[in-house]
Amino acid sequence: MTVRALPVTETFRAYGRIQPVAAAQVRAVEPGVVSRLVLPGERVTAGQVLAVLGGPQAQSLLAARRGALRAASIQLAADRRKLTAQLATRQALAADEAAYAAARGRLQVALQTLTLRAPAGGQVLAVAAADGEQVAAGQLILTLQTTRPWLTATYYGPRSLAIHPGMIGQFRPLSGPPMPVRVRTVSQALGADGGEQVGLFPRAAGGHDTAAQTGSWRSGEWGTVTLAGARRPMVAVPTRALILDRAHWWVLVRTARGDRRRRIVPGPTRGWTTYVSSGLKPGERVVVANAFLEFHRGISRRYTPPN
């Protein structure tokens, strides 16, 4: 048959995953025993209590800070009486006031560090401790998703270079209806596996990205991301005219000197039609019927079967 060029919209498909743009790790500043710990999946507001540290070490810390504040308060009161009796200087009184303010500040810091609060509103992704567990200073307690989630997908091959911010597409999760999405970011560097990471957000009916629609997204969910590329003319051939040989695709092109092998680069497929990215021109004739057998005609002359 004679091939011809038809307009086609190139598509890009990859697996995508919903994940948080950023996650905050909440760690214990002081050692203690964990209590009142929130559960994974809970939504919290800024300043909400996530956990409380108690136990002997925490009580010892508070007792030491309260004792230092009490001693500073007694010293300050004594110097004020001495100043009234002209037995102390104003410089000594100022030093005692500074010591009292520092002791009070250290007590407030201890009270705050023993109560872990959410730095911002979000959702608890994972909990790394349990109620009643003894934790050390700096130990991870939980991970909090503090920003809206986004969709990431990794595309491979030279065709992925055509993906750019602003492209629209569709995310089809493993469970639930498909959602329209738009490309927001494209990584400028390839990953270790040779893939290019693309970041996407939901696309509203009016064509604008919306943060509200991410509320139905579940972090960690996988699905298929299909992007619509540019619409351009491509040569269309029946799929049964293509032959795979030695890891490359070929067709048989009919010429005045007979059938000739032609290496091609196949593009998207629509039903039983394959669009060819390169290797064929409109108006050329390709073999369709028995193309595979014609391509391997004379194979017995090139290979000798074993005895």
Secondary structure as UniProt FT lines:
FT   STRAND          4..20
FT   STRAND          23..27
FT   STRAND          32..35
FT   TURN            40..41
FT   STRAND          43..44
FT   TURN            46..47
FT   STRAND          49..54
FT   HELIX           55..84
FT   TURN            85..86
FT   HELIX           90..113
FT   STRAND          115..117
FT   STRAND          122..127
FT   TURN            131..132
FT   STRAND          134..135
FT   TURN            137..138
FT   STRAND          140..145
FT   STRAND          149..155
FT   HELIX           158..162
FT   TURN            165..166
FT   STRAND          168..173
FT   STRAND          179..186
FT   TURN            192..193
FT   STRAND          196..203
FT   TURN            205..206
FT   HELIX           212..216
FT   TURN            219..220
FT   STRAND          222..238
FT   HELIX           239..241
FT   STRAND          243..245
FT   TURN            246..247
FT   STRAND          248..255
FT   TURN            256..257
FT   STRAND          258..270
FT   TURN            271..272
FT   STRAND          273..278
FT   TURN            282..283
FT   STRAND          285..286
FT   TURN            289..290
FT   HELIX           291..295
FT   TURN            296..298
FT   HELIX           299..302
//
